[in-house]
Every structure is written in structure tokens, then in C-alpha cells.
């Protein structure tokens, strides 16, 4: 059965619940693994997420507001995270050349190196997980509810 946004309350099968649980289990395992990798590299999981948001942001160096959107945090929480990351030599602040009111972030060489190492590990782990996670997303593999 295909559940749509217009009709989300259709009856679910046991297989639907099993698929959702399987996906959530794998997601939790990945997040736990990710946190362990960050700590092993000498940074906090939040600092890894910050570095990834800084490097992965589309459109150049992100502002604090951009990072807040990526991390689903409030502006003042990101300011504290950035303060700690600056103190750890992971990121640096730069005043925007066109708008002096804006502060842009970029990774320091140390932060970029840690991110490169951790991102490579994360991509390898995601590739390893794909055969386990894919059945929860791809209808041909047995799950009757494709993502929307």
C-alpha cells in the first residue's frame, strides 16, 4: 500500500511497522557510531556537525544563521558552539566583505583536516549500511511505502 500526504491514515501492515523499526534502529546505530568517531578524533559530535555544516553549505561561507538552520538550533546556541570551536581552532569567523554586520564561518586547516578524516569515515560507513537500509526505502526490495 502507498500512503500519501493526503491519506496518511491508511491501514499499515506488520511489514510497514517492521520496516520503520528497522530503519530507526539503523539510524540510531549510525548516529551513535558517528558520535563515537567524533570523540575518538578529539572533538565533540556537535563540533563535527558544525564543521560539516560549514563545509557543506551551498553558496560560500555560511553565517551563524545559516548554521542554525542546518543544525536546527537557535542562533544563540550556535554562537556558543562557534565560540568553543574557535577556541579549539576548528573554525574562524570572518566579517562579510559586502555586509559588515554579517559574520561568515570557515574551517581552519585543523578543522578541515579533522572534517576530511571524519567525513571519509562517515561516507564509508553509509556505503556499508546501504544494503541494510535500502530495503526500507526502495519498493522493489519489499517495503510497500516509498518515501515522500
C-alpha positions as CSV (number, residue, x, y, z in Angstrom):
1,X,0.0,0.0,0.0
2,X,1.2,3.5,-0.7
3,X,0.5,6.1,1.9
4,X,0.2,9.7,0.7
5,X,0.2,13.0,2.5
6,X,-3.5,13.3,1.5
7,X,-4.4,10.0,3.1
8,X,-1.8,9.2,5.8
9,X,-4.1,7.1,7.9
10,X,-4.5,4.1,5.7
11,X,-4.0,0.8,7.4
12,X,-0.4,-0.2,8.0
13,X,0.8,-3.8,7.7
14,X,3.1,-5.6,10.1
15,X,5.8,-5.3,7.4
16,X,5.4,-1.5,7.5
17,X,6.0,-1.3,11.2
18,X,8.9,-3.7,10.9
19,X,10.4,-1.6,8.1
20,X,10.1,1.6,10.2
21,X,11.6,0.0,13.2
22,X,14.5,-1.5,11.2
23,X,15.2,1.9,9.6
24,X,15.1,3.7,13.0
25,X,17.3,1.1,14.5
26,X,19.9,1.6,11.8
27,X,19.6,5.4,12.1
28,X,20.2,5.2,15.8
29,X,23.2,2.9,15.3
30,X,24.7,5.2,12.7
31,X,24.2,8.3,15.0
32,X,25.8,6.5,17.9
33,X,28.7,5.4,15.7
34,X,29.1,8.9,14.4
35,X,29.3,10.4,17.9
36,X,32.0,7.8,18.8
37,X,34.0,8.7,15.8
38,X,33.9,12.4,16.6
39,X,35.0,11.8,20.2
40,X,37.8,9.5,19.1
41,X,39.0,12.3,16.8
42,X,39.2,14.6,19.7
43,X,36.1,16.8,19.0
44,X,32.5,16.7,20.2
45,X,29.7,15.4,18.0
46,X,28.3,18.9,17.8
47,X,31.7,20.2,16.5
48,X,31.7,17.6,13.8
49,X,28.2,18.6,12.8
50,X,29.3,22.3,12.8
51,X,32.3,21.5,10.6
52,X,30.1,19.6,8.2
53,X,27.6,22.4,8.0
54,X,30.4,25.0,7.4
55,X,32.0,22.9,4.6
56,X,28.8,21.5,3.1
57,X,26.9,24.8,3.0
58,X,25.9,25.8,-0.6
59,X,26.7,29.3,-1.6
60,X,30.0,30.0,0.1
61,X,30.9,30.6,3.7
62,X,27.9,30.3,5.9
63,X,26.7,32.8,8.5
64,X,25.7,31.9,12.1
65,X,22.1,31.9,10.9
66,X,22.8,29.5,8.1
67,X,24.4,27.1,10.5
68,X,21.5,27.5,12.9
69,X,19.2,26.4,10.1
70,X,21.4,23.4,9.2
71,X,21.7,22.2,12.8
72,X,18.1,23.1,13.8
73,X,19.4,25.2,16.6
74,X,18.7,28.7,17.9
75,X,21.0,31.5,16.9
76,X,22.4,32.0,20.4
77,X,23.1,28.2,20.7
78,X,25.2,28.3,17.6
79,X,27.1,31.3,18.8
80,X,28.2,29.3,21.9
81,X,29.1,26.3,19.7
82,X,31.1,28.5,17.4
83,X,32.8,30.2,20.3
84,X,34.0,26.8,21.5
85,X,35.0,25.7,18.0
86,X,37.0,28.9,17.5
87,X,38.8,28.3,20.9
88,X,39.5,24.7,19.7
89,X,41.0,26.0,16.4
90,X,38.3,24.3,14.3
91,X,36.6,27.3,12.7
92,X,37.3,31.0,12.3
93,X,35.0,34.0,12.0
94,X,35.3,36.5,9.1
95,X,33.4,39.7,8.6
96,X,31.4,39.5,5.3
97,X,33.1,41.7,2.7
98,X,29.8,43.1,1.4
99,X,27.8,43.4,4.7
100,X,29.9,44.2,7.7
101,X,27.0,43.2,10.0
102,X,27.4,39.5,8.9
103,X,30.0,37.1,10.2
104,X,30.9,34.2,8.0
105,X,32.5,31.0,9.1
106,X,35.2,28.8,7.6
107,X,37.1,25.8,8.8
108,X,40.7,26.3,9.9
109,X,43.3,24.0,8.5
110,X,43.0,21.9,11.6
111,X,39.2,21.8,11.4
112,X,39.3,21.0,7.6
113,X,41.7,18.1,8.3
114,X,39.6,16.6,11.0
115,X,36.4,17.0,8.9
116,X,38.1,15.3,5.9
117,X,39.0,12.3,8.0
118,X,35.6,12.1,9.7
119,X,33.6,12.7,6.5
120,X,35.6,9.9,4.7
121,X,34.8,7.5,7.6
122,X,31.1,8.6,7.5
123,X,30.8,8.0,3.8
124,X,32.4,4.6,4.1
125,X,30.0,3.7,6.9
126,X,27.0,4.9,5.0
127,X,28.0,2.8,2.0
128,X,28.4,-0.2,4.2
129,X,24.9,0.4,5.7
130,X,23.2,0.8,2.3
131,X,22.3,-2.9,1.8
132,X,20.7,-2.9,5.3
133,X,18.9,0.4,5.0
134,X,17.9,0.3,1.3
135,X,15.0,-2.2,1.8
136,X,13.3,0.4,4.0
137,X,13.3,2.9,1.1
138,X,13.1,1.0,-2.2
139,X,9.8,-0.6,-3.0
140,X,11.4,-3.3,-5.2
141,X,13.2,-4.7,-2.1
142,X,10.0,-5.4,-0.3
143,X,8.8,-2.3,1.5
144,X,5.4,-1.1,0.3
145,X,5.8,2.6,1.4
146,X,8.3,4.6,-0.6
147,X,9.5,7.9,1.0
148,X,7.8,11.2,0.1
